[in-house]
Amino acid sequence: MGTIMRSFLLLLIKGYKKYLSPLFPPSCIYEPTCSQYALEAIEKHGALKGSWLAFRRIIRCNPFHKGGYDPVP
């Protein structure tokens, strides 16, 4: 079950990066971008913890944070 969920989430994020992200100007204040961070977090930590890390990162991606380099722990 975990592998299926992990694969599904990775497929969703890759689809977003390929088809939706190019439609909007670059706006992420972090390096790597939030979608790349989510991919790396899910690959490294699995579906549950990786999704939680990605969610926390997306919540921080706003004008009130300075951004910068923020690798996956």
PAMARMI-55216 format. One record per residue (C-alpha): residue in three letters; x, y, z. Coordinates in nm, 3 decimals, padded with zeros to 5 digits, m for minus. Layout:
<atom><residuo>ALA</residuo><xx>X</xx><yy>Y</yy><zz>Z</zz></atom>
...
//
This chain:
<atom><residuo>MET</residuo><xx>00.000</xx><yy>00.000</yy><zz>00.000</zz></atom>
<atom><residuo>GLY</residuo><xx>00.276</xx><yy>00.247</yy><zz>00.091</zz></atom>
<atom><residuo>THR</residuo><xx>00.458</xx><yy>00.193</yy><zz>m00.237</zz></atom>
<atom><residuo>ILE</residuo><xx>00.141</xx><yy>00.252</yy><zz>m00.436</zz></atom>
<atom><residuo>MET</residuo><xx>00.068</xx><yy>00.576</yy><zz>m00.250</zz></atom>
<atom><residuo>ARG</residuo><xx>00.429</xx><yy>00.690</yy><zz>m00.289</zz></atom>
<atom><residuo>SER</residuo><xx>00.423</xx><yy>00.621</yy><zz>m00.663</zz></atom>
<atom><residuo>PHE</residuo><xx>00.088</xx><yy>00.798</yy><zz>m00.702</zz></atom>
<atom><residuo>LEU</residuo><xx>00.209</xx><yy>01.110</yy><zz>m00.518</zz></atom>
<atom><residuo>LEU</residuo><xx>00.531</xx><yy>01.121</yy><zz>m00.721</zz></atom>
<atom><residuo>LEU</residuo><xx>00.329</xx><yy>01.089</yy><zz>m01.043</zz></atom>
<atom><residuo>LEU</residuo><xx>00.102</xx><yy>01.377</yy><zz>m00.937</zz></atom>
<atom><residuo>ILE</residuo><xx>00.395</xx><yy>01.604</yy><zz>m00.857</zz></atom>
<atom><residuo>LYS</residuo><xx>00.578</xx><yy>01.518</yy><zz>m01.179</zz></atom>
<atom><residuo>GLY</residuo><xx>00.258</xx><yy>01.590</yy><zz>m01.375</zz></atom>
<atom><residuo>TYR</residuo><xx>00.226</xx><yy>01.925</yy><zz>m01.200</zz></atom>
<atom><residuo>LYS</residuo><xx>00.589</xx><yy>02.012</yy><zz>m01.280</zz></atom>
<atom><residuo>LYS</residuo><xx>00.551</xx><yy>01.915</yy><zz>m01.646</zz></atom>
<atom><residuo>TYR</residuo><xx>00.205</xx><yy>02.047</yy><zz>m01.733</zz></atom>
<atom><residuo>LEU</residuo><xx>00.090</xx><yy>02.311</yy><zz>m01.482</zz></atom>
<atom><residuo>SER</residuo><xx>00.403</xx><yy>02.478</yy><zz>m01.350</zz></atom>
<atom><residuo>PRO</residuo><xx>00.517</xx><yy>02.609</yy><zz>m01.692</zz></atom>
<atom><residuo>LEU</residuo><xx>00.189</xx><yy>02.801</yy><zz>m01.724</zz></atom>
<atom><residuo>PHE</residuo><xx>00.283</xx><yy>03.034</yy><zz>m01.437</zz></atom>
<atom><residuo>PRO</residuo><xx>00.587</xx><yy>03.257</yy><zz>m01.384</zz></atom>
<atom><residuo>PRO</residuo><xx>00.847</xx><yy>03.129</yy><zz>m01.138</zz></atom>
<atom><residuo>SER</residuo><xx>00.748</xx><yy>03.243</yy><zz>m00.790</zz></atom>
<atom><residuo>CYS</residuo><xx>00.898</xx><yy>03.002</yy><zz>m00.535</zz></atom>
<atom><residuo>ILE</residuo><xx>01.121</xx><yy>03.179</yy><zz>m00.284</zz></atom>
<atom><residuo>TYR</residuo><xx>01.306</xx><yy>02.861</yy><zz>m00.190</zz></atom>
<atom><residuo>GLU</residuo><xx>01.577</xx><yy>02.653</yy><zz>m00.348</zz></atom>
<atom><residuo>PRO</residuo><xx>01.496</xx><yy>02.377</yy><zz>m00.440</zz></atom>
<atom><residuo>THR</residuo><xx>01.147</xx><yy>02.473</yy><zz>m00.553</zz></atom>
<atom><residuo>CYS</residuo><xx>00.854</xx><yy>02.348</yy><zz>m00.348</zz></atom>
<atom><residuo>SER</residuo><xx>00.762</xx><yy>02.083</yy><zz>m00.605</zz></atom>
<atom><residuo>GLN</residuo><xx>01.121</xx><yy>01.955</yy><zz>m00.624</zz></atom>
<atom><residuo>TYR</residuo><xx>01.135</xx><yy>01.955</yy><zz>m00.243</zz></atom>
<atom><residuo>ALA</residuo><xx>00.815</xx><yy>01.748</yy><zz>m00.232</zz></atom>
<atom><residuo>LEU</residuo><xx>00.959</xx><yy>01.496</yy><zz>m00.479</zz></atom>
<atom><residuo>GLU</residuo><xx>01.279</xx><yy>01.460</yy><zz>m00.279</zz></atom>
<atom><residuo>ALA</residuo><xx>01.096</xx><yy>01.440</yy><zz>00.056</zz></atom>
<atom><residuo>ILE</residuo><xx>00.861</xx><yy>01.164</yy><zz>m00.063</zz></atom>
<atom><residuo>GLU</residuo><xx>01.143</xx><yy>00.970</yy><zz>m00.229</zz></atom>
<atom><residuo>LYS</residuo><xx>01.361</xx><yy>00.995</yy><zz>00.082</zz></atom>
<atom><residuo>HIS</residuo><xx>01.106</xx><yy>00.963</yy><zz>00.365</zz></atom>
<atom><residuo>GLY</residuo><xx>00.809</xx><yy>00.783</yy><zz>00.207</zz></atom>
<atom><residuo>ALA</residuo><xx>00.453</xx><yy>00.896</yy><zz>00.138</zz></atom>
<atom><residuo>LEU</residuo><xx>00.339</xx><yy>00.993</yy><zz>00.488</zz></atom>
<atom><residuo>LYS</residuo><xx>00.640</xx><yy>01.174</yy><zz>00.632</zz></atom>
<atom><residuo>GLY</residuo><xx>00.741</xx><yy>01.314</yy><zz>00.292</zz></atom>
<atom><residuo>SER</residuo><xx>00.394</xx><yy>01.458</yy><zz>00.239</zz></atom>
<atom><residuo>TRP</residuo><xx>00.403</xx><yy>01.614</yy><zz>00.586</zz></atom>
<atom><residuo>LEU</residuo><xx>00.741</xx><yy>01.774</yy><zz>00.514</zz></atom>
<atom><residuo>ALA</residuo><xx>00.617</xx><yy>01.902</yy><zz>00.177</zz></atom>
<atom><residuo>PHE</residuo><xx>00.300</xx><yy>02.042</yy><zz>00.337</zz></atom>
<atom><residuo>ARG</residuo><xx>00.502</xx><yy>02.228</yy><zz>00.600</zz></atom>
<atom><residuo>ARG</residuo><xx>00.729</xx><yy>02.368</yy><zz>00.328</zz></atom>
<atom><residuo>ILE</residuo><xx>00.438</xx><yy>02.488</yy><zz>00.113</zz></atom>
<atom><residuo>ILE</residuo><xx>00.285</xx><yy>02.662</yy><zz>00.416</zz></atom>
<atom><residuo>ARG</residuo><xx>00.615</xx><yy>02.849</yy><zz>00.466</zz></atom>
<atom><residuo>CYS</residuo><xx>00.630</xx><yy>02.954</yy><zz>00.098</zz></atom>
<atom><residuo>ASN</residuo><xx>00.482</xx><yy>03.302</yy><zz>00.132</zz></atom>
<atom><residuo>PRO</residuo><xx>00.603</xx><yy>03.664</yy><zz>00.127</zz></atom>
<atom><residuo>PHE</residuo><xx>00.649</xx><yy>03.669</yy><zz>00.506</zz></atom>
<atom><residuo>HIS</residuo><xx>00.944</xx><yy>03.423</yy><zz>00.492</zz></atom>
<atom><residuo>LYS</residuo><xx>01.277</xx><yy>03.518</yy><zz>00.344</zz></atom>
<atom><residuo>GLY</residuo><xx>01.319</xx><yy>03.188</yy><zz>00.156</zz></atom>
<atom><residuo>GLY</residuo><xx>01.662</xx><yy>03.074</yy><zz>00.041</zz></atom>
<atom><residuo>TYR</residuo><xx>01.828</xx><yy>02.734</yy><zz>00.041</zz></atom>
<atom><residuo>ASP</residuo><xx>01.615</xx><yy>02.477</yy><zz>00.228</zz></atom>
<atom><residuo>PRO</residuo><xx>01.712</xx><yy>02.114</yy><zz>00.158</zz></atom>
<atom><residuo>VAL</residuo><xx>01.509</xx><yy>01.809</yy><zz>00.261</zz></atom>
<atom><residuo>PRO</residuo><xx>01.623</xx><yy>01.693</yy><zz>00.608</zz></atom>
//
